[in-house]
């Protein structure tokens, strides 16, 4: 698709799949640009050059330029590297070994300074790259200060005067809250320390910076956009979000075609909507691999998740004895809180024929599980979007979810009478509600015709990035035109 004057978009993110990923943000920052490029936009991406970046995936990596970023008393060098990613999307990395040559991405004592540096550098480097975007799309708290720098520090420069900002919330629970001294380290003054700017309960919040200074705000599902305007889900930001509700939009994430079971090279046996009987080969191979009894009679329920409270694992913990009393197999994959890791390992030891606890994260194993399991359990306390349930449906694995956030937007409760729906949904955040949904799924599993129908419904659902990219383009265009 060719456009004479394409929209020019810069996506700023602290992780980008497949080069650097720790969660859903990486998936979005890796997939959305490709879809935007295919829709005719001039989209580019910038992210930090971490020690662990998978540089073997970068062809024609080249050095572009270096410049100095001022952060109060520090003068830190930023080196820019460039390569073409998938779909020929121009990708930029900002290198600074002092901040980013470390193991992992987050969790350091000076994260406030590391991501202030990255946010500032991600705006300043544009002149070096000779790219003047219409919109800079910042993502999550780590890039929140970018909205401040763009509007207050560089907004008076001719190069930046017409550049707009979009700030996307991927998970409002993580807000980048630091002491007041972060302002000084970020090369900002005490004028920002007030409730109308960056001050947040006697601290500074980088998330609040993005919410306050961006030209528009988006989040990763329509329901979550509504939920975060309430005290239950707003984590102290609900008042601000209500104030800016006319500039707050919800757009559901998509997933890449690479997760299609017909072609995915990571699964045991490829299959599609017309050969669902082949899915059982995956299940039997996985059972053998995980030392579970090999049988297609007992339904397999999968949990692929960070093992934390947000994901509803306290409900699973309450229901474990009841689950183990049923004719089913449970496969767990993930890491997180020690109490959940130990819980699942303990039950795997007590019920080796019923539970496989894989306390790790392995993407290849995750895809094998998505393609093998009959059901996917995701009883989240809250869920901005969630990708697991979408991966599951793409593979004909039926989701069991709580009606919240992106789960409410993507999974519809199945009715045998109408044949409509893609999964099993419960409302109240209680273990009995979750078990009601599990029992509904187990009952339907015993009806082959109904089960085949729900699998087909899920696999037929459109969760492509093209659909989501079109909504982002509409939002970018409105920002450029001054309609927002």
N, C-alpha and C positions, 0 to 999 in steps of 0.2 A: 504494500500500500504506500503510495507516494503522495505527500502533501507539500504544496509550494512553500508555505510558511508554517512548519510544524510547531506545535507547542514544545517549549524547551523546559525540561524538568531535571532538577538535581535531587537525587534521593540520598539523604545522609543517614547512615545507620552504623551501629557499632558491631554488627555481625551480618554476614552475607553468606548464605549457602551457595556453593559447597566449600568456600574458602575458609570461613570462620563461622561456626554455629554453636550455640548453646541452647537454643529454644526456638519458639515460633517466630520471633522477630527475624531470625536468620532466614527462615523459609520465605517469609514475605519479601524481604529485601533481595532475596535471590530470584524469586519468581515473578513478582509484579513488574520489574523493569523489562523482562523479556516480553510480557504481554503488552506493555505500553509501547515497546519498540515495534511489535507486530501490528499495532494499531496506527502507526505512522508518526509517533512522537519522537523528538530528539531527547532521549532520556539518558542520563548518566548517573553513576553511583560512586560514592566515596565512603571509605571505611578505613579503620586503623590497620597498619601493618603489624599485626601481633607476631610474637615469636612463633606461634603455632599455626600461622596461616599456611594453607596447603598450596605452596607455590608450584608444585608439580602439575597443578591444574591450570596454570597460567601460561599461555603461549605468547611469545613476543613481549615479555615483560621488559619495560624500558624505563629509564630514569628521565624525568621531565624537568624538574627544577627544584631549588631549595629557597626557603625564605625564613625569616625570624618572626616568631610569635611572642608578643609581649604579654606576660602575666605578672602584674605588679612588679616585684623585684626580679623575677625570672625572665630571662630571654632565652627561649627554647627554639631550636632549629626544627623545621618541618621540611622533610624531603618528600617529593611527590613522585610516585611511580604509576605507570599507566599500562594497561593491557586491554584487549578486547575479550569480553566474556561471552557467554552463550547468546545467540541471536545477534552477535556483533554489538552488544551494549558496551560502550566505553566505561571502563572501570578505573578508579583511581584509589591508590592507597597512600595514606599519610604516615610516614615513618618518623618515629622518634624513639630511639632505643631506651632512653631513660624512663619513658612512660609505658611503653608497650612491649619491650623485650622481656616479658615475664610469662610464667605459666598461667594459663587461664586468662579470662577477660575481665572479670569483676571481683570485687571483694577486697580490694587493697585500701590501706589507710588513707591514701591520697587520691581516691577515685574522684573526689570533687575537683581536684586540680587536673587530673588526667583528662577528664571529659570536658572540662572548660577549655583546655588546650585543643582538644580535637574539634569541639564545636566552633571555636574561633578560627582554627585553621581551615575548617571545611567551608567557611565563607571566604576567607582571604585568598585561598588558592585559586579561586575562579579566574582572577585576572591573569594568573600564570598559565592557566589552561585555556585561556582565550574563549571562555564559555560564559555567556550572560543568560542565565535561566529566566523564564517567566515566573516559575515557582520553585522554591526550595522546600522539599518535603522532609521535615525532621521527624525522627521516630524515637519515642519513649524518653524517659527522664534524662538519659545520658546526653541527649542532644538538645535539651530544653533551652539551655543558654544561647544556642544558636539563634533562636527567635529574638532574644534580647540584643545580641550583637548586630543582627541584621537591621533591626528597627532603630535602635538608639545609637549604636556606634558607627555603623556604616550607611545608615539610611540617608544621610545628607550628601553622600557621594553620588555623582551622576551615574556611575556604573550600576549602583544598587537602587536608585530611587524608585524604579518601577518593578522591582523584584518582590513578589509576595511570598508568604510562608504558610505552609500547612503543617500542623503538628498532629501526629497520630499517637493515640494512647493504645498500647498493646496490652497493658495490665496496670490499672490504676493503683494497685496495692503497692507497687514499687515506685517510690516517689523521689528518690534522690535527696533525702533530707540530711543537711549538714549544719554545723555550727555557723554562727554569724561570720566567723573568720573566712569562710568560703568566698564571701564577696570580695575581700581584699585579694585573695589568691586568684580569683577570676578576673582581676583588673576592673572591678566595678566598685562604686563608692557606696557610702552608707545611705545615700538617698534611696536605694533599692530596699532598704530594711524597713518596710512598712507594709501593712496588710493589703494595700492596693497593688503591691508589686510582688516581691519575692519572699517577704517574711511569712513564716508558717509556724504558728505556735512557738514563737521565740527562737525559731531556727530559720534556715533558708531551704527552699525546695526547688530543685531543678525542674521537677514536673510542673510546679506552679508557674515557673518562668515560661514554659512552653504554652501552657493554658492561657496565660495572661497576655503574652506578647505576640502570639501567632495571629495571622489574619483569618484563619479558620482552623477548626479542630475536627479530627475524625477519630473514630474508633472502629473496632473490627467486627461489629455486628449492630444491627438496628436496635435489638432489645437491650444490649449492653449500654448503648448510648442513652437510653431512657433510664436504665437502672442506676447508672452512676450519678444521676441527678437527685438520688434519694440518699438519706442518711445511712441506710443499710449498706449500700454499695459504694458510696462516694468517698470514703476514707478521708473525710474532712474537706474534700474539694467540691462537695455537692452544691454549696451555695454559689461558688464561682462558676460552676458548670451550668447552673440554672440561669445565671446572669448572661452567659454567653450561648444559651441554647439556640439562638437564631443562627449561630455559626458552628453548630455541632452536628456532625453527620455520622451515620453508621453505615459501613460498607463491609460485607462479609468477605473474609479471605477465601481465595480459591486454592486449588492444588494443581501441580504439574501433571502433564500426561505421563511422566515417567512412572507414576504410581498405578498405571493401568495393568491389571493382572494378565491381560492378553499378551503383553510384551515385556513385562518386568523380568529382567534376567536374574533377580535375586531370589525368586520363589522357586519351589521345587517343580511345579507343574503349571504351565500357563493355561488359562481358560478365559472364557468370556461369557456374555449373557446367554449365548446359545449352547454353551457346553458346561453348564453348572455342575454336572456330574463329576467333572474333573477336579473340582475344588476338594473333594474328599481325599484325593491323592495327596494333596498338600497336608491335610490334617493327619493322615496316617504317617507320613514321613516326619512330621514335626513330633508326633507322639513318640516315635521310635528315637528321634534325636534327643528328646527330653526325658527319656526313660519312663514314659507313661504307658499304660496298657494301650495297645493298638486296637482301636475299635471305632466304628462310626456310629455306634448306638448311643453312647453318652455324649450329650452336647458339650462343646468346649467353649468356656467363657474366658475372654482375654482382658487383662488390664495392662495397658502400656502407658506409663505415666511417671511424672515426678511423684515421689512418694511423700506427699505433703497434705496437710489438712484441706487446702483449697480444693483438692481433687476429690474430696468426699471420702477419703480413706478411713476417717473415723466411723462412718456408717458401715463400711466394709468390715472394720474391726469388730463392731458390735454384732454383725451378722455372720461371722466366720463359722461358728459352730453349726448354725442353721444351713449355711451353704455346703459345708462338708457332709452334712447329713443327706444331701440330695444326690441324685444320680447325675453327676456332672464332673467335668474336669475344669480346673482353674489354672490358667497360665499367667504369671506375673512377670513383667519386664520393667525395670526402672530402678532408680536410686533416689535417696532423699533422707527424710528423718530416720534416725536410728531405730526408733520404736516401731516404725512400720517395717523397716528392713528385717528386724529381729522377729517381729510377729509373723511375717510371711515365711521366713526360714524355719521358724518353729513349727508352723502348721505343715510345711512341706516335709519336715522330718516325721511328724505324727501321721501324715496322710500321703505317703509317697506315691500312691496310685491315683491320687486325686488332684494334687497340687504341685506345680513346678514353679519355684521361686528363682528368678534370674535377676539377681541384684547387680545390675550393670546397665549400661545403655549401649546397644549395638544396633545400628540402623538396618543391617542386613537381616538380623534376627527379628527385628520389629516388622519388617515387610513379610517375612515368612509367617509370622504370627497373624498379621492382618489377613493374609491369604488362606490361613488354615483354620482359624477359629470360626465357630458358628455365631457367637455373640461377642459384643464389645461393651464392657461396663465402664461408664464414666459418670458417676453420681455427684458431680461437682457442687461445692458450696456456691461458687460463682465461676463463670467461664466467659471471658471477653469474646472469644470466638470458638476456640478449640479446633484442632485439625484432626485429632484422633478419630472422632466420629465420622469425619468426611473420608479419611483414608479407609475406615472400616466399610462404609457404604460402597465406595468405589470397588472394593474387593468382595462384595456380596456378604459381608459380615454384619449382622444386625445389631445396631446400637441400642443400649439400655441407658438412658440418660435422665438427669433431672432437668426440669423446665426452667432454664436460666440462661441469660446471655445468648451467645451464639448457638448453644445447644437447642434453645427454643426456636431459633430461626432456621435451623438446618434439619432437625429431626421432627417428624410428625408421627403421632401415635397411630399405630396400625389398628384397623378395624377389619375383622374377618368378614363381616357382613357386607361392607362396601368394597373391600379389597384395596382401600386407600391407606397410605401411611408407609413410613420407612423404618420405624423402630418402636420402642416402648418407652413411654415418658411418664415420670411421676412428678408431683408438684412440691409437696412438703419435704423439708430437709430432715427426714427421720428415717431410721433404718427400716421400719415397717413399710414405709412408702417405697423404698428401694426394693425390698423383698417382694412387694406386690408386683412391681414391674418385672422383676426376675421371674416370678412365678407365671406371669402372663406370657413371657417369652418362652419359658419351658413348655407351657401348655400348647402354644402355637407350634412349637418345634415338632410336636407329635402329629401335626397335621401337615403332611408333605406338600399338598397343593397350596395351602395358605403360606407355608414357609417359603416355597419357591416364589410365590407372588411378592412377598415382602423383600426377598433378595433382589428380584428384578426391579422393584420400585426404587430401591436404594441405588442400584447400579445404573439406573436410567436417569437419575437426578443430575442436573447440570451444576457442577461445582468447578467449572473451568475458570481460569484466571481471566479469560477474555470477557466474561460477564462482569467481573469485578473491575477490570481495567477500564471498561466503558464508563462505569460510574465515577472512577477517579478522574478520568479525562473530562467529564462533565463538570466536576468540581474544580479542577485546575483551570478550565476555560472560564468559569464564572469568576474565579479569583483574578485571572488576567484581565478580564473585561470590566472588573470593578463592580460586578453584580453581587458580591458578598462583602 
